[in-house]
């Protein structure tokens, strides 16, 4: 049986936010699908699940084919209270036009005044943005940046208006 973690999901428990999600396998192969959330098994596909308690969870799908072969996949889910400011910084991206993971930006909830800077190994600023919706595409002055490790600085304010700064690095893979 192989196993892999598919991704990270953050669910924020705020009024008006979506807290019910559908998890499904699109394999379309006859067999048994067992989803496990918080140590409870669900023998359905797709699974509709409503998150209502803050915490860190793993949601796992175990598939068993009619011939008895097994495979599994897991998702990590962070369920947070509304009042919390959360900021997450991916540490790598692949701007290679494959259709996934093409850009980089901080990802957050309940913040204001986000701005971030990206620097090359010589300390030259090569990107600036003040919006999650304007991510870095791995270029500088219209040209592709080389595969390398880049440094970033992000600044934002929490919901209670406290300034925050985070320094980190991003690996650009080609």
C-alpha positions in Angstrom: 0.0 0.0 0.0 1.4 3.4 -0.9 0.5 6.5 1.1 1.0 10.2 0.4 -0.1 13.5 1.9 -2.0 15.4 -0.8 -2.1 18.9 0.7 -2.9 21.4 3.5 -6.3 22.9 4.0 -7.1 25.7 6.4 -10.8 26.1 7.6 -11.6 29.2 9.5 -14.7 29.1 11.7 -16.2 32.5 11.0 -19.8 33.3 10.4 -20.5 33.2 6.7 -17.4 31.1 5.9 -17.7 27.7 4.3 -17.2 25.0 6.8 -18.7 22.0 5.0 -16.5 20.4 2.3 -16.8 17.5 -0.1 -13.8 15.2 -0.3 -13.8 12.7 -3.1 -11.7 10.3 -5.2 -12.1 10.8 -8.9 -10.5 7.5 -9.7 -13.8 5.9 -10.8 -12.4 2.4 -10.0 -14.7 -0.2 -8.5 -13.8 -1.0 -4.9 -14.2 0.2 -1.3 -13.5 3.8 -0.3 -13.1 4.4 3.5 -12.6 8.0 4.6 -11.2 8.5 8.2 -11.6 11.9 10.0 -10.7 12.2 13.7 -10.6 8.4 14.1 -14.1 7.9 12.7 -14.5 5.9 9.5 -17.0 6.8 6.7 -17.7 4.2 4.0 -18.8 6.7 1.4 -17.4 8.4 -1.7 -17.7 11.3 -1.8 -17.6 12.4 1.8 -19.3 15.6 3.0 -17.8 16.8 6.2 -18.6 19.8 8.4 -15.7 21.2 10.5 -16.9 22.7 13.8 -14.0 22.3 16.3 -10.6 24.0 16.2 -7.6 21.8 15.9 -5.2 19.9 13.6 -6.7 17.0 11.7 -5.8 14.4 9.2 -8.4 13.3 6.7 -7.4 10.0 5.1 -8.8 7.9 2.2 -8.0 4.2 2.0 -9.1 2.6 -1.2 -9.3 -1.2 -1.6 -9.8 -2.6 -5.2 -12.0 -5.6 -5.9 -8.7 -7.6 -6.2 -7.6 -6.6 -2.7 -5.0 -4.0 -3.6 -4.9 -1.0 -1.2 -3.8 2.6 -1.7 -4.2 5.7 0.6 -4.0 9.5 0.5 -4.1 12.0 3.3 -4.9 15.7 3.7 -3.9 17.9 6.6 -6.6 20.2 7.8 -6.1 23.1 10.3 -9.4 24.3 11.8 -9.0 27.7 13.4 -11.1 30.2 15.3 -12.3 33.3 13.5 -10.4 35.7 15.7 -7.0 34.3 14.9 -4.7 35.7 12.3 -3.0 33.0 10.4 -0.2 33.4 7.9 1.4 30.5 6.0 4.5 30.7 3.8 5.0 28.0 1.1 8.7 27.1 0.9 8.8 26.1 -2.8 7.1 26.6 -6.1 7.6 25.4 -9.7 6.8 28.1 -12.3 7.2 25.7 -15.2 3.8 26.0 -16.9 2.7 22.5 -15.8 -0.6 23.9 -14.5 0.1 23.7 -10.8 2.1 25.5 -8.2 3.1 28.2 -10.7 3.3 31.2 -8.4 4.3 32.1 -4.8 2.7 34.3 -2.2 1.9 34.2 1.5 -1.5 32.7 2.3 -3.4 34.1 5.3 -6.6 34.7 7.1 -7.7 37.7 9.2 -5.0 40.1 8.4 -4.6 43.6 6.9 -1.9 45.6 5.2 0.1 42.6 3.8 3.2 43.4 1.8 6.1 41.2 0.9 9.5 41.5 -0.8 11.5 38.8 -2.6 15.3 39.1 -2.8 17.9 37.2 -4.8 21.1 35.8 -3.3 22.9 39.1 -3.8 20.2 41.0 -1.8 18.7 42.6 -4.8 14.9 43.1 -4.5 13.4 41.3 -7.4 9.7 41.4 -6.4 7.2 43.4 -4.3 3.5 42.9 -3.7 0.9 44.2 -1.3 -1.7 41.5 -2.2 -2.1 37.8 -1.9 -3.9 38.0 -5.3 -0.7 39.3 -7.0 1.7 36.4 -6.5 5.3 36.2 -7.7 5.6 34.2 -11.0 9.3 33.5 -10.7 10.3 36.3 -13.1 12.4 39.5 -12.8 12.2 42.3 -15.4 10.3 39.9 -17.7 12.8 37.1 -17.6 12.7 33.8 -15.8 14.7 33.6 -12.6 17.1 30.7 -12.3 16.4 27.7 -10.1 17.7 28.9 -6.7 16.8 29.8 -3.1 15.4 33.3 -2.6 14.8 35.3 0.6 11.5 37.0 1.4 10.3 39.5 4.0 6.6 39.7 4.8 4.8 42.3 6.9 1.2 42.4 7.9 -1.2 43.4 10.7 -3.2 41.0 12.8 -6.9 41.4 13.4 -6.1 43.2 16.6 -3.8 45.6 14.6 -0.5 44.3 15.9 2.4 44.5 13.3 4.1 41.3 12.3 7.2 40.6 10.3 8.4 37.2 9.0 11.7 36.4 7.2 12.0 33.2 5.2 13.2 31.5 2.1 11.6 30.1 -1.1 13.0 27.5 -3.3 12.2 28.1 -7.0 12.4 24.8 -8.9 12.4 24.5 -12.7 
